[in-house]
Amino acid sequence: MRLTAEQRELGAAVRAVLARHGGATAWRPLTGQIGIAGLGVPEEYGGTGGGARERHVVLEELGRTLSPLPFLGSAVLTTQALLATGDERARARLLPGLASGAVVGALAWAEDGSWDPARIRAEAVTGPDGGWRLTGVKEHVLDGADAGLLLVAARTARGPALFEVPTDDPRARREALVPVDSTRAQARIVLDGAGGRLLGADGDGARVLTHVLDLAATALAAEQTGAAAHCLESTVAYAGIRHQFGRPIGSFQAVKHRLADAYVLIEAARTAALAAACAADDRSPALPRLAAAAKSACSEAFTAVAGEMIQLHGGTALTWEHEAHHYFKRAHTSAQLLGSAAWHRGRLAAELGLTG
């Protein structure tokens, strides 16, 4: 369960680009030179191949810098949903733009804070013209305000299904939100009879979304691991230069213990995230439980380490400008994104047959 030399080189290349290009400006070189948007997309659709382990190393690096890039929302959620539908015509038409990074996609899924496919209440009905009309409200839509491709999960008479909704449809109102974590763009989408094109089979949405949830939870776990690792590295460096009672605070045994505990949390989280990525690449039936375990473990590890970062940096970390504040916000918001740690533990228990 180790990364290959090629995968480690991919991570190094992404880190180098992020060091040269700040913020959203890194999207073009990362997609054009390295092809990160096409990871996991078959070559016949313009992708670079690869899989969950390649996405893992990319997301660890993006997490380290709290990158605002639309990789999770577009290259993971939207792209993998489109692949999972099995809709060959839609794949051929839409995947090349996503794989090149020229088009950013958004998957509108969550409602009332829930990512459970069984709790989708947005409705899709056929209109007088035979086309689909979607009504409902979607929340926490990553990059939803500016996406060039919008996929929406809605319920038909046969169950959840996935639809492509034109981004210029005035009946699909997109509202940019101001989230706690300003580094991750989110939107609210209000559908009022918006037109939709069915992707895949009617009623197959639960299967598609459940699979995408496993892949996306695995990907987010990797991002959380990378962000937590940066928190620890920054805190260790600060503990070496911050003096109290005439000596660095990192020399105090109590501080050493806290940093050592944080290291153990991160390494355990990284192992869980990588195990889930390996299961995804191997198409293992263990993926659902490993993805749930990874999301739960990495959410709690990142939250704990971000808290230690603030505690050990002292008063300076309480200022809005300090990076510790931004990592703390990302930790708490990403812990809820795609479902809380408690919800994923419930999924894990169900997979293991421990509920009744």
C-alpha positions as CSV (number, residue, x, y, z in Angstrom):
1,M,0.0,0.0,0.0
2,R,2.8,2.4,-0.9
3,L,2.9,5.1,-3.5
4,T,5.0,4.4,-6.6
5,A,7.9,6.6,-7.6
6,E,5.8,8.0,-10.4
7,Q,3.0,9.0,-8.0
8,R,5.5,10.6,-5.7
9,E,6.9,12.6,-8.6
10,L,3.3,13.7,-9.5
11,G,2.9,15.1,-6.0
12,A,6.3,16.9,-6.2
13,A,5.3,18.4,-9.5
14,V,2.0,19.7,-8.1
15,R,3.7,21.1,-5.1
16,A,6.2,22.9,-7.3
17,V,3.4,24.5,-9.4
18,L,1.5,25.6,-6.3
19,A,4.7,27.2,-5.0
20,R,5.0,29.3,-8.2
21,H,1.4,30.1,-8.7
22,G,-0.9,31.3,-5.9
23,G,-4.7,30.8,-5.6
24,A,-6.8,30.2,-8.7
25,T,-4.0,31.0,-11.1
26,A,-2.6,27.5,-10.5
27,W,-5.5,25.8,-12.3
28,R,-4.3,26.5,-15.8
29,P,-0.7,25.2,-15.4
30,L,-1.9,22.2,-13.3
31,T,-4.4,21.2,-15.9
32,G,-2.4,22.2,-19.0
33,Q,1.0,21.0,-18.0
34,I,0.3,18.1,-15.5
35,G,-3.3,17.2,-16.5
36,I,-4.7,16.9,-13.0
37,A,-8.3,17.5,-14.2
38,G,-8.1,14.4,-16.4
39,L,-6.9,12.0,-13.6
40,G,-9.3,9.1,-13.6
41,V,-10.7,9.9,-17.0
42,P,-10.0,7.3,-19.7
43,E,-7.8,8.4,-22.5
44,E,-10.5,8.0,-25.1
45,Y,-12.3,10.9,-23.5
46,G,-9.2,13.1,-23.3
47,G,-8.1,12.1,-19.9
48,T,-4.7,11.1,-18.6
49,G,-5.8,7.9,-17.0
50,G,-4.7,7.3,-13.5
51,G,-7.0,6.7,-10.5
52,A,-7.7,7.3,-6.9
53,R,-4.1,7.1,-5.8
54,E,-3.1,9.8,-8.2
55,R,-6.0,11.9,-7.0
56,H,-4.8,11.2,-3.5
57,V,-1.3,12.7,-4.0
58,V,-2.8,15.7,-5.8
59,L,-5.3,16.4,-3.1
60,E,-2.7,16.1,-0.3
61,E,-0.8,18.9,-2.0
62,L,-3.9,21.0,-2.6
63,G,-4.8,20.5,1.1
64,R,-1.4,21.7,2.3
65,T,-2.0,25.1,0.7
66,L,-5.8,25.3,1.2
67,S,-6.0,25.6,-2.5
68,P,-9.2,27.2,-3.8
69,L,-9.0,25.2,-7.1
70,P,-12.2,23.3,-8.2
71,F,-10.5,19.9,-8.3
72,L,-12.7,18.2,-5.7
73,G,-16.0,19.5,-7.2
74,S,-15.1,19.2,-10.8
75,A,-12.5,16.5,-11.3
76,V,-13.9,14.2,-8.6
77,L,-17.6,14.8,-7.9
78,T,-18.8,15.8,-11.3
79,T,-16.4,13.8,-13.4
80,Q,-16.9,10.6,-11.5
81,A,-20.6,11.0,-11.4
82,L,-20.7,11.3,-15.2
83,L,-18.5,8.2,-15.6
84,A,-20.7,6.3,-13.2
85,T,-23.9,6.9,-15.1
86,G,-22.6,4.7,-18.0
87,D,-24.2,7.2,-20.4
88,E,-21.8,6.8,-23.4
89,R,-23.2,9.8,-25.4
90,A,-22.9,12.1,-22.4
91,R,-19.4,10.9,-21.6
92,A,-18.2,11.5,-25.1
93,R,-19.8,15.0,-25.2
94,L,-18.9,16.3,-21.7
95,L,-15.8,14.5,-20.4
96,P,-13.2,16.1,-22.8
97,G,-14.0,19.6,-21.5
98,L,-13.8,18.4,-17.9
99,A,-10.6,16.4,-18.5
100,S,-8.8,19.4,-20.1
101,G,-9.9,21.8,-17.3
102,A,-11.4,24.1,-19.8
103,V,-14.8,23.4,-18.3
104,V,-15.5,23.3,-14.5
105,G,-18.3,21.1,-13.4
106,A,-20.5,21.2,-10.4
107,L,-22.7,18.4,-8.9
108,A,-25.8,19.7,-7.1
109,W,-26.6,17.0,-4.6
110,A,-26.9,17.9,-0.9
111,E,-30.2,19.0,0.6
112,D,-30.8,20.2,4.2
113,G,-27.2,19.4,5.0
114,S,-27.6,15.7,4.0
115,W,-25.5,13.8,1.4
116,D,-27.7,10.7,1.8
117,P,-29.0,9.7,-1.7
118,A,-32.1,8.4,0.1
119,R,-33.0,11.9,1.4
120,I,-33.1,13.6,-2.0
121,R,-36.3,15.5,-2.3
122,A,-35.8,17.7,-5.4
123,E,-38.3,16.4,-7.9
124,A,-38.0,15.7,-11.6
125,V,-41.2,15.3,-13.6
126,T,-41.9,15.1,-17.4
127,G,-43.4,18.3,-18.9
128,P,-46.0,18.6,-21.7
129,D,-43.2,18.6,-24.2
130,G,-41.9,15.3,-22.9
131,G,-38.8,16.9,-21.3
132,W,-37.8,16.8,-17.7
133,R,-38.5,19.6,-15.3
134,L,-36.7,19.9,-12.0
135,T,-37.8,21.6,-8.8
136,G,-36.1,21.9,-5.5
137,V,-33.2,23.5,-3.6
138,K,-29.6,22.3,-3.5
139,E,-27.0,23.3,-1.0
140,H,-23.2,23.1,-0.6
141,V,-22.7,22.9,-4.3
142,L,-18.9,23.2,-4.8
143,D,-18.0,25.8,-7.4
144,G,-21.7,25.9,-8.3
145,A,-22.0,29.7,-9.0
146,D,-19.5,29.8,-11.9
147,A,-19.4,26.2,-13.2
148,G,-19.8,25.7,-16.9
149,L,-21.4,22.3,-16.4
150,L,-24.2,21.6,-13.9
151,L,-25.3,18.1,-12.9
152,V,-28.3,17.8,-10.6
153,A,-29.6,14.9,-8.5
154,A,-33.4,14.8,-8.4
155,R,-36.1,12.2,-7.6
156,T,-38.3,10.8,-10.3
157,A,-41.2,8.3,-9.9
158,R,-38.6,5.5,-10.1
159,G,-36.2,7.0,-7.6
160,P,-33.1,9.3,-7.6
161,A,-31.6,10.1,-11.0
162,L,-29.0,12.4,-12.4
163,F,-29.7,15.3,-14.8
164,E,-27.7,17.8,-16.8
165,V,-29.2,21.3,-16.4
166,P,-28.3,24.1,-18.8
167,T,-26.3,26.7,-16.9
168,D,-28.1,29.5,-18.7
169,D,-31.6,28.3,-17.7
170,P,-33.2,31.2,-15.8
171,R,-35.2,28.6,-13.8
172,A,-32.0,27.3,-12.2
173,R,-31.0,30.2,-10.0
174,R,-27.4,30.0,-8.7
175,E,-26.6,31.9,-5.6
176,A,-22.9,32.3,-4.5
177,L,-22.6,31.8,-0.7
178,V,-20.2,33.3,1.8
179,P,-19.1,30.2,3.7
180,V,-17.1,30.1,6.9
181,D,-14.2,28.7,4.8
182,S,-13.7,31.4,2.2
183,T,-11.1,29.2,0.3
184,R,-13.8,26.7,-0.8
185,A,-16.4,28.3,-3.1
186,Q,-20.0,27.0,-2.5
187,A,-23.3,27.9,-4.0
188,R,-27.0,27.4,-3.4
189,I,-29.1,26.4,-6.4
190,V,-32.8,27.0,-6.6
191,L,-34.6,25.0,-9.3
192,D,-38.0,26.2,-10.3
193,G,-39.1,23.9,-13.2
194,A,-35.6,24.0,-14.7
195,G,-35.1,21.9,-17.8
196,G,-33.0,18.7,-17.4
197,R,-31.5,16.0,-19.6
198,L,-31.5,12.6,-18.0
199,L,-28.1,11.0,-17.7
200,G,-28.0,7.2,-17.6
201,A,-31.0,5.2,-16.5
202,D,-34.0,6.7,-14.8
203,G,-33.9,5.7,-11.1
204,D,-30.3,4.7,-11.2
205,G,-29.2,7.7,-9.2
206,A,-28.9,6.0,-5.8
207,R,-26.3,3.6,-7.2
208,V,-24.4,6.4,-9.0
209,L,-24.4,8.8,-6.0
210,T,-23.5,6.1,-3.5
211,H,-20.4,5.1,-5.6
212,V,-19.5,8.8,-6.1
213,L,-19.8,9.4,-2.4
214,D,-17.3,6.7,-1.7
215,L,-14.8,8.1,-4.2
216,A,-15.3,11.7,-3.1
217,A,-15.0,10.9,0.6
218,T,-11.8,9.1,-0.2
219,A,-10.5,12.1,-2.1
220,L,-11.5,14.6,0.6
221,A,-9.8,12.4,3.2
222,A,-6.6,12.8,1.3
223,E,-7.0,16.6,1.2
224,Q,-7.7,16.7,5.0
225,T,-4.5,14.6,5.5
226,G,-2.4,17.1,3.6
227,A,-3.9,20.1,5.4
228,A,-3.3,18.4,8.8
229,A,0.3,17.7,7.8
230,H,0.9,21.3,7.0
231,C,-0.6,22.3,10.4
232,L,1.8,20.0,12.2
233,E,4.9,21.2,10.2
234,S,4.1,24.8,10.8
235,T,3.5,24.2,14.5
236,V,6.8,22.2,14.9
237,A,8.7,25.1,13.2
238,Y,7.0,27.7,15.5
239,A,7.8,25.6,18.6
240,G,11.4,25.7,17.7
241,I,11.6,29.5,17.5
242,R,9.1,30.6,20.2
243,H,10.9,31.0,23.5
244,Q,9.5,31.0,26.9
245,F,11.5,30.9,30.2
246,G,14.6,31.2,28.1
247,R,14.2,28.1,25.9
248,P,12.1,27.1,22.9
249,I,8.7,25.9,23.8
250,G,9.3,22.8,21.7
251,S,11.8,21.6,24.3
252,F,9.1,21.2,26.9
253,Q,8.0,17.7,27.4
254,A,4.3,18.6,27.5
255,V,4.6,20.2,24.1
256,K,6.6,17.3,22.7
257,H,3.9,14.9,23.7
258,R,1.2,17.0,22.0
259,L,3.2,17.2,18.8
260,A,3.9,13.5,18.9
261,D,0.2,12.7,19.4
262,A,-0.6,14.9,16.4
263,Y,1.9,13.1,14.3
264,V,0.4,9.7,15.2
265,L,-3.1,11.0,14.3
266,I,-1.9,12.2,10.9
267,E,-0.1,9.1,10.0
268,A,-3.1,7.0,11.0
269,A,-5.3,9.2,8.9
270,R,-3.0,9.0,5.9
271,T,-3.0,5.2,6.1
272,A,-6.8,5.2,6.2
273,A,-7.1,7.5,3.2
274,L,-4.5,5.6,1.2
275,A,-6.2,2.3,2.0
276,A,-9.5,3.7,0.6
277,A,-7.7,5.0,-2.5
278,C,-6.2,1.5,-3.1
279,A,-9.6,-0.1,-2.7
280,A,-11.1,2.3,-5.2
281,D,-8.4,1.6,-7.8
282,D,-8.8,-2.2,-7.2
283,R,-12.6,-1.9,-7.4
284,S,-12.7,-3.8,-4.1
285,P,-16.0,-4.5,-2.4
286,A,-14.4,-3.1,0.7
287,L,-14.4,0.4,-0.7
288,P,-17.7,1.6,1.1
289,R,-16.4,0.7,4.5
290,L,-12.9,1.9,3.9
291,A,-14.1,5.2,2.5
292,A,-16.4,5.8,5.5
293,A,-13.5,4.9,7.9
294,A,-11.2,7.3,6.0
295,K,-13.6,10.2,6.0
296,S,-14.3,9.8,9.7
297,A,-10.7,9.4,10.8
298,C,-9.3,12.2,8.6
299,S,-12.1,14.6,9.6
300,E,-11.3,14.1,13.3
301,A,-7.5,14.1,12.8
302,F,-7.6,17.4,10.9
303,T,-9.9,19.0,13.4
304,A,-7.7,18.0,16.3
305,V,-4.4,19.0,14.7
306,A,-5.8,22.4,13.5
307,G,-6.9,23.0,17.1
308,E,-3.4,22.1,18.4
309,M,-2.0,24.5,15.8
310,I,-4.0,27.4,17.3
311,Q,-3.3,26.4,20.9
312,L,0.5,26.1,20.5
313,H,0.8,29.2,18.4
314,G,-0.8,31.1,21.2
315,G,-2.6,34.5,20.9
316,T,-1.2,35.2,17.5
317,A,-3.2,32.3,16.0
318,L,-6.4,33.9,17.1
319,T,-6.0,36.8,14.6
320,W,-8.0,36.6,11.3
321,E,-4.9,37.0,9.3
322,H,-2.9,34.1,10.7
323,E,-2.9,30.9,8.6
324,A,-3.9,28.9,11.6
325,H,-7.3,30.5,11.6
326,H,-7.9,29.5,7.9
327,Y,-6.8,25.9,8.5
328,F,-9.1,25.7,11.6
329,K,-12.1,26.9,9.5
330,R,-11.2,24.5,6.7
331,A,-11.0,21.6,9.2
332,H,-14.4,22.2,10.7
333,T,-16.2,22.8,7.3
334,S,-14.6,19.9,5.6
335,A,-15.5,17.7,8.5
336,Q,-19.2,18.3,7.6
337,L,-18.7,18.2,3.8
338,L,-19.9,14.9,2.3
339,G,-21.2,13.9,5.7
340,S,-20.0,14.2,9.2
341,A,-17.7,11.8,10.9
342,A,-20.6,10.4,13.0
343,W,-22.7,9.8,9.9
344,H,-19.8,8.0,8.2
345,R,-19.3,5.8,11.3
346,G,-22.9,4.9,11.0
347,R,-22.3,3.9,7.4
348,L,-19.3,1.9,8.5
349,A,-21.4,0.1,11.2
350,A,-24.0,-0.7,8.6
351,E,-21.4,-2.2,6.3
352,L,-20.1,-4.3,9.1
353,G,-23.5,-5.4,10.1
354,L,-23.3,-3.8,13.5
355,T,-26.7,-2.0,13.3
356,G,-30.0,-3.6,14.0
